[in-house]
Each structure stands twice: as C-alpha cells, then as structure tokens.
C-alpha cells in the first residue's frame, strides 16, 4: 500500500477530505522522524514502536578493490510491531 492509497482509504473510512488526511499523515510522519532522530522512541499502543538501534562496528569487504573496510558503529531507525499486530499475521 502506498501513501496515496493509505490517504484514500482513510478518507473513505472517515469522510474527511483527502488533502486534510494527507496533511495530518505528513505531520505524523515528520513528528515520528524528528523524535526518533532526536534519540526518543515513539510508542503507539496496539500498533508498534519506532526505535533507534545501534549497529556495532564491523569489517566489510570491497570486492572490486579486494580490500577490507571498517564500517563504524552507527544508528539506524527500526520498527517493532506490537504483539497484537504480530498475531494478526499468523
């Protein structure tokens, strides 16, 4: 499902204007991104959590140059679905 399809589905379910739904969705996504980038997790009960994970330093190979490269420790955004969400997939 794309963002446009999600906006359309929400507009049909709620009866609100697509433009209003798009603005709300964009604002929600921006708030989540800013919070996670700032080091804070976002918890949505019954849906899941947007968290920051730390990838440890590792050695990788550049196959074309035949060299080893050290990839430094870095943070990545992650999503952890709630138990209710996970049960829906079974």
Residue pairs with C-beta under 8 A, 6 or more apart in sequence:
1 9
3 25
6 25
7 18
7 21
7 22
7 25
8 18
10 16
10 21
10 25
11 17
11 18
11 21
14 21
31 42
32 42
32 50
33 77
35 41
35 42
35 50
36 42
36 50
36 51
36 52
36 77
37 77
39 52
41 49
41 50
41 51
41 52
42 49
42 50
42 51
43 49
44 50
44 82
45 82
46 82
46 84
46 85
47 81
47 82
47 85
48 79
48 80
48 81
48 82
48 85
49 79
49 80
49 82
50 77
50 78
50 79
51 77
51 78
51 79
51 80
52 75
52 76
52 77
52 78
53 75
53 76
53 77
53 78
54 73
54 74
54 75
55 71
55 73
55 74
55 75
55 76
56 73
57 70
57 71
57 72
57 73
58 70
58 71
59 68
59 69
59 70
59 71
60 68
60 69
60 70
60 71
61 67
61 68
61 69
62 68
62 69
